[in-house]
Amino acid sequence: MNCWTMKSPLLNQIEQGSKIRFSNSKIGNRVDDILFGIYDTILPILLALAKLASLFNPKLRRTLIGKKHGYKGWHFSEQDDTPVILIHVASAGEFEGARPLIDRLLTTGKVRIAVSFSSPSAEKPVSETEGVYAYGFLPHDFLIDQLRLLDFLDPELVLIFKHDFWPNFLRGSFMLGKPVGLVNANFHRNSRRKMSIVKRFHKAFMQYLNFIWTVSEADTHRIRSLVSPNTELKVGGDTRYDRVLMRAEEGKRNFKKLSEAFDGDRVVVAGSTWEPDEKIIFQAFAKLRKIHPNIRLIVAPHEPESEALHRIKSMVDQYGLRSRLYSEFDDAQIDEEVFIIDHTRILAGLYAVGWVSYVGGGFGVGVHSVIEPAACALPVMFGPNHHVSHEAGLLIEAKGGVEVLDADMIFTIWNSWIKDANAYKVASEASLGVVTSNAGAVERLLIKVDSHLNVKLT
């Protein structure tokens, strides 16, 4: 699709150099105009600084290149008159949460799905999703670039998953009359949005959201002061619960031979680990094996590159253990004590092989996804930095998740679950219960989407 006919008279006027009078506030607030003026002024400076930083950061460099081309860098399939829904995600993680809704929408055959993203991590999974009509990086947040993308796609509805909402993206959607919803929204208690100047600017551009569906009552409460009275605010749940249940079933099928290769031994799955996680995991695991030799360890580092793999192999040697790489697995029985994952995008299914799980990040960047192992009925352990994870709090409350501080705590809990099968069963059922009790957001969201379209989906 190489030709482009402008659909918006407004954008046509802007492209021809006409000066457009537009208040940056739906309610004519002069402060909003000033805040947007400041934002538009400093945005080129921030972009210049990002370009400088990208010289030392390949991921950032790839992001800036992708954003630079705007809609011209997008991939498109054949165009028709079917209504378009634009779904925006920050990265691969948010896209996973969007997948159940995307799949459900595509089964109706009544809409086309376009996906925008901000991180290179989303590019591959989005490109491999059958049925997506168009995809690409969300442009830099200059108003004209966002208007061009929105005009080109002409969506009937824009859905933003979780938190990656950009001021001029929202403002441009409003200018072109495109309703926008923020879904799977969560706002943790330590959010910088509480700071007065940050809070005021958020109020300036969040007024353009037609509806916000949060994942919990706590999130609704935290965001209420930022939201315009004209924006619908309610608890809608989290579509990721639906997705992880699907992934858990896929994992049972896809990793059946791997599960059999452990010959009935208990398997600890340590996922998305960093070095601080691995140090205490190996210490606890080595100690436990002296008492219970029929236990194995799967380690899936957050970044399974050469540095991380070398680091893990060094720990294997330090404790006198043996290891095998996932890439070396040939469906035969596994005799080694440690199984190292050197592939990406398979972790969610791997939890289906496990007995218990440990999720990394809690001693540094923040704990990663804890609901993937929970969907496989694994009790979940993680470090103390889990305040950004609403699900971690739910797991702790339900007794299906445990915050751990050191190797001794991990060893003690693992050992107790081996000795007391009933205690393990309670933790396992509680973990799965957190996921199943929160599933169903996709069907609720489908009804909401239906109300914004000119066609009926249900």
Beta strands, then each sheet from edge to edge (+ up, - down):
strand 1: 75-76
strand 2: 84-89
strand 3: 112-117
strand 4: 132-137
strand 5: 157-161
strand 6: 180-185
strand 7: 211-214
strand 8: 232-235
strand 9: 266-273
strand 10: 295-301
strand 11: 323-325
strand 12: 338-340
strand 13: 356-359
strand 14: 380-382
strand 15: 401-403
sheet 1: 1+ 4- 3- 2- 5- 6- 7- 8-
sheet 2: 11+ 12+ 10+ 9+ 13+ 14+ 15+
end
